[in-house]
Amino acid sequence: MPRYYFDLRDDKGIALDEEGLELSSPRAARAEAAKSVADMARDAVFSAAPNGGRQQMVIDVRDTSGPVLQVKFCVEIDSLAPQSHSRDH
């Protein structure tokens, strides 16, 4: 069974996958990449600054022969409600 590697890139840098996953096909690798980018997007939304922002994420999928697939995803958060400021008395 082929081994696929999923290198993760975002605004903070790159994390190379040195272990990889044994998957049955390129389609299975595509499904795994989709799951990974969804997890990254969720984490980006929860960790975003209060005033929002934009973050791009990329997953580079490769096998032992080289690049197979690249998945790009951009999350942009716009805060539409006015910021509330609490005051302690």
C-alpha positions as protocol buffer text, in pm:
chain_id: "A"
residue {
  index: 1
  type: MET
  ca { x: 0 y: 0 z: 0 }
}
residue {
  index: 2
  type: PRO
  ca { x: 144 y: 344 z: -90 }
}
residue {
  index: 3
  type: ARG
  ca { x: 252 y: 586 z: 183 }
}
residue {
  index: 4
  type: TYR
  ca { x: 141 y: 949 z: 157 }
}
residue {
  index: 5
  type: TYR
  ca { x: 290 y: 1244 z: 344 }
}
residue {
  index: 6
  type: PHE
  ca { x: 91 y: 1554 z: 440 }
}
residue {
  index: 7
  type: ASP
  ca { x: 305 y: 1866 z: 485 }
}
residue {
  index: 8
  type: LEU
  ca { x: 111 y: 2149 z: 653 }
}
residue {
  index: 9
  type: ARG
  ca { x: 176 y: 2517 z: 580 }
}
residue {
  index: 10
  type: ASP
  ca { x: 12 y: 2825 z: 727 }
}
residue {
  index: 11
  type: ASP
  ca { x: 105 y: 3181 z: 816 }
}
residue {
  index: 12
  type: LYS
  ca { x: 322 y: 3051 z: 1101 }
}
residue {
  index: 13
  type: GLY
  ca { x: 539 y: 2817 z: 896 }
}
residue {
  index: 14
  type: ILE
  ca { x: 559 y: 2460 z: 770 }
}
residue {
  index: 15
  type: ALA
  ca { x: 534 y: 2125 z: 944 }
}
residue {
  index: 16
  type: LEU
  ca { x: 681 y: 1840 z: 743 }
}
residue {
  index: 17
  type: ASP
  ca { x: 515 y: 1502 z: 779 }
}
residue {
  index: 18
  type: GLU
  ca { x: 797 y: 1255 z: 833 }
}
residue {
  index: 19
  type: GLU
  ca { x: 577 y: 956 z: 922 }
}
residue {
  index: 20
  type: GLY
  ca { x: 305 y: 959 z: 656 }
}
residue {
  index: 21
  type: LEU
  ca { x: 3 y: 734 z: 624 }
}
residue {
  index: 22
  type: GLU
  ca { x: -47 y: 416 z: 428 }
}
residue {
  index: 23
  type: LEU
  ca { x: -357 y: 472 z: 215 }
}
residue {
  index: 24
  type: SER
  ca { x: -519 y: 262 z: -54 }
}
residue {
  index: 25
  type: SER
  ca { x: -530 y: 521 z: -334 }
}
residue {
  index: 26
  type: PRO
  ca { x: -480 y: 884 z: -439 }
}
residue {
  index: 27
  type: ARG
  ca { x: -854 y: 930 z: -372 }
}
residue {
  index: 28
  type: ALA
  ca { x: -804 y: 819 z: -11 }
}
residue {
  index: 29
  type: ALA
  ca { x: -514 y: 1067 z: 16 }
}
residue {
  index: 30
  type: ARG
  ca { x: -743 y: 1343 z: -115 }
}
residue {
  index: 31
  type: ALA
  ca { x: -1006 y: 1255 z: 149 }
}
residue {
  index: 32
  type: GLU
  ca { x: -741 y: 1265 z: 424 }
}
residue {
  index: 33
  type: ALA
  ca { x: -617 y: 1605 z: 299 }
}
residue {
  index: 34
  type: ALA
  ca { x: -975 y: 1739 z: 305 }
}
residue {
  index: 35
  type: LYS
  ca { x: -1017 y: 1620 z: 664 }
}
residue {
  index: 36
  type: SER
  ca { x: -686 y: 1778 z: 767 }
}
residue {
  index: 37
  type: VAL
  ca { x: -762 y: 2117 z: 608 }
}
residue {
  index: 38
  type: ALA
  ca { x: -1104 y: 2119 z: 776 }
}
residue {
  index: 39
  type: ASP
  ca { x: -933 y: 2064 z: 1113 }
}
residue {
  index: 40
  type: MET
  ca { x: -685 y: 2343 z: 1037 }
}
residue {
  index: 41
  type: ALA
  ca { x: -967 y: 2581 z: 939 }
}
residue {
  index: 42
  type: ARG
  ca { x: -1157 y: 2507 z: 1262 }
}
residue {
  index: 43
  type: ASP
  ca { x: -845 y: 2573 z: 1469 }
}
residue {
  index: 44
  type: ALA
  ca { x: -781 y: 2898 z: 1277 }
}
residue {
  index: 45
  type: VAL
  ca { x: -1132 y: 3026 z: 1353 }
}
residue {
  index: 46
  type: PHE
  ca { x: -1103 y: 2948 z: 1723 }
}
residue {
  index: 47
  type: SER
  ca { x: -754 y: 3095 z: 1757 }
}
residue {
  index: 48
  type: ALA
  ca { x: -819 y: 3411 z: 1550 }
}
residue {
  index: 49
  type: ALA
  ca { x: -768 y: 3751 z: 1705 }
}
residue {
  index: 50
  type: PRO
  ca { x: -1085 y: 3919 z: 1838 }
}
residue {
  index: 51
  type: ASN
  ca { x: -1089 y: 4162 z: 1546 }
}
residue {
  index: 52
  type: GLY
  ca { x: -1069 y: 3876 z: 1297 }
}
residue {
  index: 53
  type: GLY
  ca { x: -818 y: 3842 z: 1018 }
}
residue {
  index: 54
  type: ARG
  ca { x: -723 y: 3625 z: 726 }
}
residue {
  index: 55
  type: GLN
  ca { x: -525 y: 3304 z: 724 }
}
residue {
  index: 56
  type: GLN
  ca { x: -421 y: 3081 z: 437 }
}
residue {
  index: 57
  type: MET
  ca { x: -353 y: 2711 z: 490 }
}
residue {
  index: 58
  type: VAL
  ca { x: -196 y: 2465 z: 250 }
}
residue {
  index: 59
  type: ILE
  ca { x: -152 y: 2090 z: 259 }
}
residue {
  index: 60
  type: ASP
  ca { x: 108 y: 1949 z: 24 }
}
residue {
  index: 61
  type: VAL
  ca { x: 51 y: 1578 z: -30 }
}
residue {
  index: 62
  type: ARG
  ca { x: 342 y: 1370 z: -156 }
}
residue {
  index: 63
  type: ASP
  ca { x: 435 y: 1007 z: -194 }
}
residue {
  index: 64
  type: THR
  ca { x: 777 y: 848 z: -231 }
}
residue {
  index: 65
  type: SER
  ca { x: 787 y: 962 z: -596 }
}
residue {
  index: 66
  type: GLY
  ca { x: 716 y: 1330 z: -520 }
}
residue {
  index: 67
  type: PRO
  ca { x: 422 y: 1575 z: -513 }
}
residue {
  index: 68
  type: VAL
  ca { x: 74 y: 1430 z: -562 }
}
residue {
  index: 69
  type: LEU
  ca { x: -172 y: 1701 z: -465 }
}
residue {
  index: 70
  type: GLN
  ca { x: -197 y: 2045 z: -304 }
}
residue {
  index: 71
  type: VAL
  ca { x: -499 y: 2168 z: -110 }
}
residue {
  index: 72
  type: LYS
  ca { x: -527 y: 2541 z: -33 }
}
residue {
  index: 73
  type: PHE
  ca { x: -779 y: 2700 z: 198 }
}
residue {
  index: 74
  type: CYS
  ca { x: -826 y: 3058 z: 311 }
}
residue {
  index: 75
  type: VAL
  ca { x: -1017 y: 3163 z: 621 }
}
residue {
  index: 76
  type: GLU
  ca { x: -1118 y: 3526 z: 656 }
}
residue {
  index: 77
  type: ILE
  ca { x: -1295 y: 3648 z: 967 }
}
residue {
  index: 78
  type: ASP
  ca { x: -1465 y: 3986 z: 982 }
}
residue {
  index: 79
  type: SER
  ca { x: -1604 y: 4103 z: 1313 }
}
residue {
  index: 80
  type: LEU
  ca { x: -1938 y: 4269 z: 1238 }
}
residue {
  index: 81
  type: ALA
  ca { x: -2052 y: 4344 z: 1593 }
}
residue {
  index: 82
  type: PRO
  ca { x: -1901 y: 4637 z: 1781 }
}
residue {
  index: 83
  type: GLN
  ca { x: -1645 y: 4536 z: 2041 }
}
residue {
  index: 84
  type: SER
  ca { x: -1786 y: 4552 z: 2392 }
}
residue {
  index: 85
  type: HIS
  ca { x: -1560 y: 4692 z: 2659 }
}
residue {
  index: 86
  type: SER
  ca { x: -1626 y: 4577 z: 3011 }
}
residue {
  index: 87
  type: ARG
  ca { x: -1530 y: 4798 z: 3302 }
}
residue {
  index: 88
  type: ASP
  ca { x: -1458 y: 4684 z: 3651 }
}
residue {
  index: 89
  type: HIS
  ca { x: -1579 y: 4927 z: 3919 }
}
